[in-house]
Amino acid sequence: MPSYWIVTVNEANFRHIIEHGVYGCGGRMCNRMINKVRPGDVLIVYVNKNGCSKYCGVFAAALEAVSDWFNTEKPQFPDEVAGGVLKYVKLIRVRIMAMGSVKPKDIANELEIFRGRKKPWVTLYYYAMKPIPQKDAQTIINKLKSQG
């Protein structure tokens, strides 16, 4: 049974993930992530509002992890290349399951993770590295698929 995880990225990195089929982690959350996310798990991608044009503050994709984590030694994501600094030291290959543009506030009443919360975006960060319920994940995936 897969686990479902919300990950947050900027739009430029989201486009890179989609084009190259690889998701990367770095920083303080990375060790936890590589110990929890396994092949077969699903990443629900939330694109934040920083520097966005098309995907702004939305769930934009569901990605299945299809490999184990592996190391990288060179910058490849847009924010890494721009700064000349390696940020995402661990990568995992992903396959697109669904893509679209779903605003969390539009489906908040359908998701258990948002019940009783006044600010849905805060929940997205609360659930960083905590699995979300399968029912919530399926609701998001189905909404994404209905747009594709």
C-alpha positions in Angstrom: 0.0 0.0 0.0 1.6 3.3 -1.0 1.9 6.3 1.3 0.9 9.8 0.0 3.0 12.9 0.7 2.5 16.6 0.0 5.6 18.3 -1.3 6.0 22.0 -2.0 8.0 23.4 -4.8 8.3 26.6 -6.8 7.0 26.7 -10.4 10.4 26.6 -12.1 11.4 23.6 -10.2 8.0 22.0 -10.8 8.5 22.3 -14.6 12.0 20.8 -14.2 10.5 17.8 -12.3 7.9 17.3 -15.0 10.4 17.6 -17.9 13.1 15.4 -16.3 11.1 12.9 -14.3 13.1 13.5 -11.1 12.3 15.1 -7.7 15.1 16.3 -5.4 15.4 17.0 -1.7 17.9 18.9 0.4 18.2 20.7 3.6 16.8 19.8 7.0 13.9 17.7 5.7 15.9 15.6 3.3 17.1 12.9 5.8 13.5 12.3 7.0 12.2 12.2 3.4 14.7 9.7 2.1 13.9 7.4 5.1 10.2 7.6 4.5 9.4 8.0 0.8 9.8 4.7 -1.1 9.2 3.4 -4.6 5.4 3.2 -5.2 4.7 6.1 -2.9 2.9 9.2 -4.3 4.1 12.8 -4.1 1.2 15.3 -4.3 2.9 18.4 -5.6 1.8 21.8 -4.3 3.3 24.7 -6.3 3.8 27.8 -4.0 3.1 31.4 -5.1 6.7 32.5 -5.3 7.7 33.6 -8.8 4.8 31.7 -10.5 2.9 32.4 -13.6 0.6 29.5 -14.4 0.7 27.3 -11.4 0.3 29.6 -8.4 -0.7 28.2 -5.0 -2.2 25.0 -6.4 -1.9 21.2 -6.3 -0.4 20.7 -9.8 0.5 17.0 -10.0 0.6 13.5 -8.5 3.9 11.8 -9.0 4.7 8.1 -8.3 8.1 7.4 -7.0 9.7 4.8 -9.3 13.2 4.5 -8.0 15.2 4.5 -4.8 16.9 7.8 -3.8 20.3 8.5 -5.3 23.0 11.1 -4.9 23.7 13.9 -7.2 26.8 16.1 -7.3 25.9 18.9 -9.7 23.2 21.6 -9.6 20.3 20.8 -12.1 17.1 22.5 -10.7 16.6 26.1 -11.9 17.2 27.7 -8.5 20.4 25.7 -8.1 21.7 26.6 -11.5 20.9 30.3 -11.0 22.7 30.4 -7.7 25.5 28.0 -8.7 24.8 26.0 -5.5 23.8 22.3 -5.0 20.7 22.4 -2.9 19.0 19.0 -3.8 21.6 16.4 -2.9 19.2 13.4 -3.1 17.0 12.6 -6.1 14.3 10.1 -6.9 12.8 9.3 -10.3 9.1 10.0 -10.6 6.3 9.2 -13.1 3.4 11.5 -13.7 0.1 10.1 -12.5 -2.0 13.2 -13.0 -1.5 16.9 -13.7 -3.8 19.9 -13.4 -4.4 23.0 -11.3 -6.4 22.5 -8.2 -6.7 25.3 -5.6 -6.7 23.9 -2.0 -9.5 26.3 -1.0 -11.7 24.9 -3.7 -11.6 21.4 -2.3 -10.9 22.1 1.4 -14.3 20.9 2.5 -13.6 17.5 0.8 -10.3 16.9 2.6 -9.9 15.6 6.1 -6.5 17.3 6.4 -8.2 20.7 6.2 -11.1 20.1 8.6 -11.1 22.6 11.4 -8.3 24.7 9.9 -8.9 28.3 8.8 -5.8 28.6 6.7 -5.4 25.6 4.3 -1.9 26.7 3.3 -0.7 26.3 6.9 -1.9 22.7 6.7 0.4 22.0 3.7 3.4 22.9 5.8 2.1 21.0 8.8 1.9 17.8 6.6 5.4 18.2 5.4 6.8 14.7 5.9 3.7 13.3 7.3 1.6 11.0 5.1 -1.9 12.2 4.2 -4.9 9.9 4.3 -5.4 7.9 1.1 -8.9 9.3 0.7 -7.6 12.8 0.6 -4.9 11.9 -1.8 -7.4 10.2 -4.1 -9.7 13.2 -4.0 -6.8 15.5 -5.1 -5.6 13.0 -7.8 -9.2 12.6 -9.2 -9.5 16.4 -9.4 -6.2 16.6 -11.2 -7.2 13.9 -13.6 -10.5 15.5 -14.4 -8.6 18.5 -15.8 -6.1 16.4 -17.8 
